[in-house]
């Protein structure tokens, strides 16, 4: 794996993230969708992965109390096969744990065997099938969940951290 950096997504990353999203998904979120996530959605958190200063992938999660729901994960086609999907997903799991999530859920296409294998290797299990979940072709989604979360970093803090 080349030298990679995982960090929190910032507004300057939105256009590149939207381009990766458009490359990866048949019904992609727009740059405006990602801007909304970053600026308006208080439960949303996104990470990007950089190689040589270029954003090459990203992952997002919504955390509400102790539940995290993975919104999307993608790595640009030119950078697939380098372990970046695993790296950013594992980092997202740690981030969600730091925010208080005790488990994560996600949907994955029934035909996306590579993603299913990645998620299974990280502790996710298939919980159920959501019939005709994907609007573009009516494909089923696997609902997967993981309660094998990393240990939360007791010193974790971010600008949104609330102290009582």
TAWOHU-V650327 format. One line per field, one symbol per residue. ss: DSSP state (~ for helix, > for strand, _ for the rest). phi: phi as a letter, one per 30 degrees, with the letter a starting at -180 (. if undefined). psi: psi as a letter, one per 30 degrees, with the letter a starting at -180 (. if undefined). A space follows every 10 residues. Layout:
ss->???
phi->???
psi->???
This chain:
ss->___>>>>>__ ~~~~~~~~~~ ~~~~______ ~~~~~~~~~_ ___>>>>>>> >__>>>>>>> >>>>__>>>> >>>>>_~~~_ ___~~~~~~~ ~~~~~~~~__ __>>>>>>>_ __~~~~~~~~ ~___>>>>>> __________ >>>>>>____ __________ ____
phi->.ddbbcbddb eddedddddd eddcbdbddc edddeeedcc ddcdbbcbcc bhicdbaaab bccbhccccd dababeedcd iciddddddd ddddeddddj dcabbacbee dcdddedddd dcjdbdcacc dhddddbidd cdccbbccdd ddddcdabed eccc
psi->klklkklkkl effeeeeeee eeeekfilll eeeeeeeeff jffkkkllkk khfkkfllkl kkkjcgkkjk ekkkkkefgl gggeeeeeee eeeeeeeefg kflkllkkkf fieeeeeeee fggklkeakj khekfeggkl kkkllkgill kkjfgkklef kkk.
